[in-house]
């Protein structure tokens, strides 16, 4: 699925954060597959308008409150016009029931984003109107500040990225199970080495399944002890050789390292934080 490279709280919605009205079928996920429609209701499609006026999917993102979406800094270009599509399952279905496209009011890229080193790869999009609260559109839960995932624990990546290296992007939203790789392992010389910082989290690397082009900016979903899903990462980067390359797991921006930044940038939504 993916090539490159969010405090567990209810956000005032009719639905609790991280608890989809339609539960995902996570028990049987091994390799990438179509998701149960609307079972990851915080997943968004970030789209841009081409010269012909048509809109196209470019990245994923995560709804973290009724007004804000989290994505990757490398997904944002100052020369493009964007919209955020919420409640989508099929990118090929126009006017899909339960989906809505909302234009950004503003986009905030982390002030220390470095495209050469691929660090601080995180951005926030403020929606021009609140996202509706429905079964197909719900906010994510986010991890507590500084939270770290245990090595080899389960995480789930979701997105419409390429189905395989050089292949087409997915028509329907995909999900896949990836084992978490701790920093000590991921930073080994035969893995990612020094390129992986402590503000990142790795998952995958078995050479079977990973993120791929088009999944950038999307969430790394982890189920907490209370059963709710927390979004611990933002798809940042992966191997340029292959989407499924052994010892080159997908690297995510670790959201728990940026909670203070999220609070600072979206002060009107501070009620969502512990």
N, C-alpha and C positions, 0 to 999 in steps of 0.2 A: 504493500500500500504506500508508504511515505518517504520523501527524500531529505528535506531540511528540517532545518529548524527555522485553580487559580486559587480557610476559615470556615468551618462547618456551621452555617447559620441559615435560618429562614430569612428571606428577604422581603417579607411583607406580602407575599403572594397568597392566593387562595390555596396553593399547593406548597408543601414543604420543599425546601431546596434538596436536590440530590435524591429525591424519591419519585421517580417517574410514575405517572398514572398508568403507563404501559410498561411493565418491568422488562428489562433486556434479557435475552436468552443467553446469559453469560456462562451457564454451566457447561455448554457443549461447544464453546468457541475454541478452536485450536488454530486453524489458519483463518485468513480473512474470509468473511461471508457477509451477505446482506443482513442488515439489522432487522429486528422486528420494528415495523414502522412506528416512529415517534417514541421509541424507547430510550433515546438519548435526547431529551427535549431542549437541552441547553446548547446543542450543536447548531452552529450557524454556517451558512455559506457566504463568504465574503466575495462579492462580485464587482467587476469593473465594467465600465461602458466603453466599447470599442469605437473606432472611427465611423463605423456604419450605424451606430446607435444601439446595436445589440449588446446585451449583457452576457458576461461569461464568468464562470467560477474561477477564482484564482487561489483562494486559501480557505481554511477553516477558521473557526473562532468559537468562543464560549460566552454565552449569556450569563453574567454574574449578578445582575440586578435588573430591574425593569428598564433602566436607562443606560447600562454600560455593557459593552462586549470586550472581551479580552482576546488578543491575537498576537502574532509575532511582528516585531518591528520590520523584519525583512519582507513582509507582505505588503508594506505600505510604500507608495510612490507619490510624491507631491504633484506629479503630472497627470494622475488618474482621477477619475470620478468614480466613487464607490457607492454601493448599497449593501445593506445587510439583510440577507434572506433568512427568516426564522421559520421554524416548523416545517422545514423541507425534509422529504424522504427521497423523492426522485427529482434529479436535476432536469430530466427530460419532460416532466409533466408541467405544463403551463397552468397557472391558476390552481395549483394543487390545494385541495381542501385543507384548511387549518393553517396554511402558510401565509406569510405577510412579508413584504419587502419594505424596509425603512431606511431612509437616507441618514447619513451621519450629520450630527450638528457640529462635531469637531472630532479630530483624531489626534491623539497625543502619543508620540513615539518617545520611548525612554531617552532622556537627555544624554545618557552615556552609551547609547547604542553604537557599537563599532562593527561595521560590516566586514572589515578585514579579519578581525579576531573572532567574529560572531559571538560577541558577549553583550549582555543586557538586551537580548533579542525579545523584547516585549513591548506591546503597545495597547492602548485603550481607545475604544471608540465610544463616544457619547452619542446615543441615538437622538434623532430630532423629535421623537415622540416616544412615550413609554411603550414597551413591548406588552402586548396583551397577555393575560394570565389564562392559559388554556391547557388542555391535556397535552397538546403537542408543542407548547412553548412554556418552559419552566426554567428558572435559574439554577445554576449549579451551586453546590456547596464548595467551599474553598478550605484548604488545610490551615491549621494553626501556624502562626509564625515560627519558622525554623524547623517545621516538621520534616523528618527524613523517612524514607521508605526502606523497609528491610530488604536485604539482598534476596533475590529469587521469589519475592512476593508477587502476587498477581496484579497486573494492571491491564487496562483495555484502551486501545487506541481506536478512534473513530474518524471517518472522513470519506471524501469522494476522490481521493488521490488515485494515481495510476494503479491498475490492478497488478502490474508487474513491471520490471524495468523496461522502459521504452514502450509500454503498452498504453491502451486508452484509459482515460479517467473513468471512474465508476459511474453508472447511471444512478444506482441506488446507494444510499449511505451504507458504508462498510464498517465492520468492527473486527478486531482481532485481539487475542490474548497475547501479551508480551510479559515475560518475566523481568522484574526489576533487576538491574545490575548496579551494585553499590559503587560509590566513588573510588574506593580502593582498587576494585577490579577494573572499572572502566578507564581509569587513568594509567593502567599498566602500559608499558611501551608497545606491546603487540596488540593492544586494543586502541584506545584513542589518545593515550599518552597525555601530554601537557595541554592538549587542545581542550580537554574537558576540565571545566572549573567547578568549584564547590557550589556555585549558583546554578548548576545544571543537574539533571537527573537522566540516567540512561535506562533504556528498556529494550530487550530483544537481543540481537547478536548471535542467534543460533543458526543464521544462514537460511532460515525457512520463511519467516514473515517479519515485516517491518513497515515503517511508514515509507511513503514515496511522494513524488512530485504531486502537488495539489492538496496534500494533507497538512502542509505547513500552517502553523497558527492554531491548529486544532487541539483538542484536549487529551491529556493522559488521565484516564478515569480510574479511581481506586475506591473499592467499597470499604467503608469504615466499620468499626465494631458495632455501631448502631444500625447498620444496614443501609445507610445513605451513602451516595457516591460523592467523593470529593475529587476535584480536578487539581491534580498535583503538578501538571506540566503543560507547556505549550510547545508543540512540535517545532523544532528549531533546525536541526541539520542531520545528515546521514552521509553514508558513503557515496561519493560521486561515481564509483565504479558500478555499483549495483544497489538496488533497493533492498536486497536480501543478502547481505555480505557478512560472513562469519567474523565474529569479534569486532564488528563495527555496528553496534546497536544504534537505534535511533536516539538522538540526543534532544532533550527537552529543556527549555528554560524552567528552572525549579520555582514554581509559584510561591512556595513558602518563604523564599528568600526576598520576595518583592512585596510583601504585605504592607509594609510601611509606605512604600511608593504608591501602591494602589489607594491607600487611605488618603494620601496627600493629594493625589490627582483627582480623586472622586469624593471630595469632602462631604457633599450633600448626601452620600450614601453610607456615611459612617455607622448608621444604625445596624448595618449588616455585620459588623465586626464584633468579635468578643472583646 
